[in-house]
Amino acid sequence: MQRRTLLVAAGSGMATITAGCLGDGDDEAFDPENVPDPEIDLEPGQYEQCDREVVLYSWLPDPVQREVDAGRAGGYEAEHIFLEETIDPEQSHLRIDDDIYSPRVESGDGETRILTVERVRPETLPRSRTVAVETNTSGSIRVEIQAGGEVVLDETQELATGERSVFGSLSRIGPHTYRVFGDETQLTTDSINVDESTREVTILVDPEDTRHEIAETELQDCQFD
């Protein structure tokens, strides 16, 4: 693996870009060896932060996109990281094309900050979503949920009629298949999809009609103008 180090102006200081071959090579559209210099010459305080958990790369201002590109290519070091103005790296992920990326900002030498951007696999949300069960029967209730062929939740609880209980949480993005058992008898199997708009999943257990409800949040696009 080859790396290269570039120095570019960034505001009142200098920025260091270390570019190299990172990742698993599946992202054919992105060539870390040909990432252009960000050449960011802005004063801090340009943008307002968006609190979305998943922010599209295309929404980001051009200077911030260039920071992200450098972060994906091996790392970007500067006195100020403008990505931190647009999102909270600890609370948000980036969607670039069809993939989810996690940005990470750490302190460098002296007063610099270092940005790295890495693909998240399997794709997950920064915060998990609650899975609750409501039942109009009593007895042992078991819920098993799979995603991508992997069991991500398997919980059994004794519930009384009319009781509601949290069985766990989900953070994987995408389709899930769940099965519900009552006293060792399978009551139903169904599928759900989890994404950023998902707030909570509730499974309504009824021996005659077990089903699910998904509470969702209406989301607005990020605006950085």
ABEGO torsion letter per residue (X at the ends): XBBBBBBBBBEABBBBBBBBBBEAGABAABBAAABBBAGBBBBBGABBBBABABBBAAABBAAAAAAAAAAAAGEBBBABBAAAAABBAAABBBBBEABBBBBBBBBBBEABBBBBBBBBOBBBBABBBBBBBBBABBEBBBBBBBBGGBBABBBBBBBBBGBBBBAEBBABBEBBBBBBBBGGBBABBBBBBBBAABABBBBBBBAABBBBBBBBBBBBBBBAX
